[in-house]
Amino acid sequence: MAHPKWKTSKSRKRKRRTHHQADVAQIATCKTTGEKHIYHQAYKVGDDLYYRGQVLVKGAEEDI
C-alpha cells in the first residue's frame, strides 16, 4: 500500500479546499409545503420551522 512521504497539515489541506465550493446556492422545493429553500437549511412557513419536510418547531398558537 502506498503511504504519503509527509503528513499534510490541517492548514495546508484547508487552504487547498477553500476554492471547492458551489458557485450558486442550490435551491430545493419542499415536497410537503411546496416552499423553495436552500439545501441543508431549516426554513419557515408561516410560524412553523421546517427541515427536510418535517416540522421542527411549531409556531405560537393563539388562545381564543
C-alpha positions as CSV (number, residue, x, y, z in Angstrom):
1,M,0.0,0.0,0.0
2,A,1.2,3.5,-0.8
3,H,1.9,5.9,2.0
4,P,2.4,9.6,1.8
5,K,6.0,10.6,2.5
6,W,5.0,13.7,4.5
7,K,1.8,14.4,6.5
8,T,-0.4,17.1,5.0
9,S,-1.2,19.6,7.8
10,K,-4.7,20.7,8.6
11,S,-4.0,24.3,7.5
12,R,-2.4,23.2,4.2
13,K,-5.4,20.9,3.4
14,R,-7.9,23.7,4.3
15,K,-6.0,26.3,2.2
16,R,-6.3,23.9,-0.8
17,R,-10.0,23.3,-0.2
18,T,-11.0,27.0,0.2
19,H,-12.0,27.2,-3.5
20,H,-14.0,24.0,-3.5
21,Q,-17.5,25.5,-3.2
22,A,-20.7,25.8,-5.1
23,D,-20.9,28.9,-7.3
24,V,-24.6,29.4,-6.9
25,A,-26.7,28.4,-3.9
26,Q,-28.7,25.3,-4.7
27,I,-32.4,25.7,-4.3
28,A,-34.8,22.9,-3.4
29,T,-38.5,22.6,-3.3
30,C,-40.2,21.1,-0.2
31,K,-42.4,18.1,-1.1
32,T,-44.7,18.8,1.9
33,T,-45.2,22.5,1.7
34,G,-44.0,23.4,-1.9
35,E,-41.8,26.2,-0.4
36,K,-38.5,26.9,-2.0
37,H,-35.4,26.8,0.3
38,I,-31.7,26.3,0.4
39,Y,-30.4,22.7,0.7
40,H,-29.5,21.6,4.3
41,Q,-31.1,24.7,5.8
42,A,-34.2,25.0,8.0
43,Y,-36.9,27.2,6.6
44,K,-40.0,29.0,7.9
45,V,-43.5,28.6,6.5
46,G,-45.9,30.8,8.4
47,D,-44.8,30.4,12.1
48,D,-43.6,26.8,11.7
49,L,-39.9,25.9,11.2
50,Y,-39.4,23.0,8.7
51,Y,-36.4,20.9,7.9
52,R,-36.5,18.1,5.3
53,G,-40.3,18.3,5.0
54,Q,-40.9,17.8,8.8
55,V,-41.9,20.4,11.4
56,L,-39.1,21.1,13.8
57,V,-40.7,23.8,15.8
58,K,-44.4,24.6,15.9
59,G,-45.4,28.2,15.7
60,A,-47.1,30.0,18.6
61,E,-50.8,29.1,18.7
62,E,-53.3,31.7,19.6
63,D,-55.6,31.1,22.6
64,I,-59.1,32.4,21.8
